[in-house]
């Protein structure tokens, strides 16, 4: 990729207010105003380019990577991934947790769009930095293990998948008060499911127990009923519906809807 494309050869003329942008994005996501979030990202992408602010552009591209993944826009999502990785190619020194998070975000989007094998080197880049630089009780490390395990599952690496999910469980239990633990349990339930597991009483019992653990997590009164909780409920609701727990699915969707409405949507 050319130097011009990744902006590495240009002197910056200024910088975009990235923290203020992120605060505004969080507000939009908390009320599920996805259209406005998309417009905001497009606006600041143009501003970052006009200013030759490659760090700001990289942060915006990383947000777009996740945004287009959630909107299921494969073309734009993979285009944002390609450009973010091209910038990292000429700026990353291998000692930045922030950059590792962008590698993880890119890998997760590649996986979502059926490019799991191609995503693995970027998962591995994130893994090396996270495990070296983050404390072993950091929620970001748990988030990494959760994402990485889904990729391992796609590749049929069953033993590694389960081991990695339980690394996330261990961290989240130690931290406490994390709705992400529910996501880990429903991911484990999905991982345990296969054509062979249908009618297998032991496997079906394991799946049921994992779903109940997830539901118990979401009923924890210590959890803040905020936008993150709403998004977690939505993720888990889909899995409960997949396994036929329709009343639980409806309840989780109701909780998410109430939060989004209270936040202004």
N, C-alpha and C positions, 0 to 999 in steps of 0.2 A: 504493500500500500504506500501511496506517495506521502512525502513529508507534508505537503500542503493539505492533504485530506485530514491528517490528524492534528493539524495546527501547531506542530512542534517547532516549525521554523519561523514562526511569527512572534513578534513582541506584543504582549498584551497592551491594550489601550485603556483598560479599566477592568472592573469586575462586576458581576451581577450580585445582588444581595441574597445569597443562597439560603441563609437561615430564615430570612423573612419569607422567601418563596416556599420553603419547606413548611413553615408554620401555616401559610395559607393553604397549601396542599392538604395538610392534615385536617384542617377545618372542612375542606371540601369532601375529603374521603369520609370524614366522620358523619356527614349527612348524605353521603352517597351521591354527590353531584358530580358524576363522572364526566359529563360533557364539559362543564366549566373547568374541571381539572385538566382535561385534554387541551383546552384552549390556553390555559395558563402555561402549560409545559411548552406548547408551540411558540407562544409569545417569547418566553425567556430563552428558548433555544435560539431564536433569531437574534435576540439581544446579545447572547453570549458569543455568537458568531461575529456580530458586528464589532464587538469589543476585542475579538481575538482572545477571549478568556477561556483558555482550554480547560482549566480545572472546573470552572463553572459549567462549561459545556459538557464535560464528562459527568458531572453530578446530575445535570438535567437529562442527559442520555440514559443514565442509570435509572432515573425515575421513569423515563419513557419505556425502558425495557420492561419494567414491572407493570406499567400502565397498559401497554399494548398486549401484554400477556393476559391481564385480567379482562381486556376487551376482546380477546381472541383474534387479534389482528396480526396474523402471521407475517405478512409482508413488512409492515412497519416495525413490528417487534424485532425481526431478524435484521432489518436494516440498522436499527438502533444498536443492536448487539454488535454488529460488524464494526460500526464506527467507534463505539466505546472501547472495544478490544484494540482497535488500531491506535487509539490515543494511549492506552495502557502500554502497548508495545514500545512506545518511545518515551514513556514517562515513569513507568513503575520500577522501583528499585528492590521490590521483594520484601520490604519491611514496613508496609502500610496496611493496617487493618481496614482502613477506609477503602483502599484499592482491592483488598481481598473480598470485601463485601460486594464490590462491583463485579468482580469475577464470579462470585456466587450468584448474583442476580442474573448475569448473562447466561451462566450455565443452566439456571433454573428455567429461563425462558427458552433456551435451545431445547431442553428436555420436553417442555410443554408443547413444542412444535415438532416433536418426533425426531430430534437430533441428539438423542441421549449419548450415543457413542462419541460424537464429536464434542459433546459438552464435558466429558470426563476429565480432560486435561485441565480445564478451568476449575472444576470442582477440586481437583488435586492441588492447584495453586492456592485456592482459598483455604483448603484443609491445612496445608503446611504452615501458612501464616497464622491462622486462627489458633492452632494447637501450640504454636511456638510463642505467640505474643499475648494471648488472652488467658486470664485465670481460669481454672477448671470449674468454676461455678458461675461463669458468665453466660447470660441468657443468649447472647449472640452465638456462642459455641453450640448451645442446644439447638438453636435455629438452624445452624449449619448441618448438624447431624440429622435433623429431621428432613431437610432438603436432600442431603446426600443419600440418605437411605432410600428415598423414593426413586432416585436414579439407579441405585444398586438393584432395587426390586425390578425395575424395567429390564435390566440386563440379566435377570434370573440368578443373581448372586445371593441366594436365599439366606445362607448362614450369616453373611456380612450384613445383609439388610436388617435382620432381627437384632444382631449385636449392636448395630449403629443406632437403631431406634431406642434401644434400652440405654445407650449412653445419654441420649437426650432425656429420657425419663429420669435417670439418676440426677442429672443436673437440675432439671425443673423441680423435682421433689425437694432437693436441697434448698433451692431458692424459695419455693413456696409462693402461693398466690399468683400463679401464671396460668392464664387460660390456654396457653400454647400446649400445656400438658394434655388437654383434651384432644388437640389436633394429633399429637403423637399417638395416643391410644386409638383414634379412629384410623390413622395410617397403619398401625399394627393390625387392626382388624381387616383392613383391605388386603394387607400383605398375606394374612393367613387364609384369605379366601381364594379358592381356585375351583375348577370343575371337579377336581378330585375331592375337594372338601365338602361338596354338596352331599348330604346324607351321612357324612362322617360325624357321629355324635360328639366325639371328643373335640374335633375342630369347631363344630358349631357352638359348643359350650365355650370354647376359648374366645370365639368371636363375640358371643353374647357378653361374656365377662369384661372384655375390652371396651365394648360399647357402654356398658354400665359404669365402668371406671371413668370414661369420657363424660358421661352425663353427670356423674357425681362431681367432677371437676367444675363443670359449668354451673352447678348449683351452689358452689362455694360462695357464701355471702360476703367473703372478704374481697372478691373480685370486683373491680370497678366496672360499672355498667356503662362503658364508653364505646367509642367507635371500634376500637380493637376487639372488644368483647363481641360487638355486633358482627364483625367480620368473621370471628371465630365461630359464632353460632351458625352463620351461613355455611361455612365450610363443613362443619360437623353435620348440619341438617341434611346436606346432600348425601352423606354416607349413611345416616340413619334411614333415609328414604330408600337407598340402594338395598339395604338389608331388610326392608319391610317394616321398619319401626315408624309408621306414618304419624302416629300421634306425637311422638317425640320430635319428629321432623317439623310438624306444624307448630309445636310449642317453641322450638328454637327459632323458627322463622318469625314467629310473633314477637319474640324478644328483640330480634334484630330490627324488625320494622318499627317497633316502639322507640328504640334508641335513635334510629335515623330520623323519625318524625320529630322527636324531641330536639334533635340537633338542627332542625330547620328544613328538612326535606319532606 
